[in-house]
């Protein structure tokens, strides 16, 4: 038999079944369980450096030890400037028979352009409707497109791997050479053209 709750108004008193969630809790029980009884953290063992978050069933941040915090601070300081990603345009514009750029023409990524992650093949007709251009492939025997950005990237220092030490002087010299060659620090600095969808092109 369902548990009843009393609802009182100016005109009448009504008894109705209590609303319960998928776990069988009423509103008051759910609120009590989901609200942490206290904020902050406590030591995992008395006097220990490792702490755990205090709370009920509410999602709390994972416990971070003092050693982890110190390591994160060291890494952030050491890599505040480098490694750094650099960006360069990687597309071609539509040209007429005379070789001149067609105003408002198609923009196509070069083979060297970065793929758009996660890089799933998009059926060719869907890609065309949505203005997705890139590498032609096949998906289950049908033509598909793996989308690409209109830029390519590189890392300074070149070939850097996690754990490698950073030589600031060498990195700054390498970045200076890239900047002179047209590389920039953010994609927004490239002023990339917008790829139009089929619907946008048909509206013009």
ABEGO torsion letter per residue (X at the ends): XBBBBBBBBAABBBBBBBBBBAAGBBAAAAAAAABBABBEBBBABBGBABBBBBEBABBBBBBBBAAAAAAAAAAAAAAAAOBBBBBBBBBBBBBBAAGBBBBGBBBBBBAABBBBOAGBBBBAAAAAAAGBBEBBBBBGGBBBBBBBBABBBBBOBBGBBBGBBBBAAAAAAAAAAAAAAGBBABAAAAGBBBBBBAAAAAAX
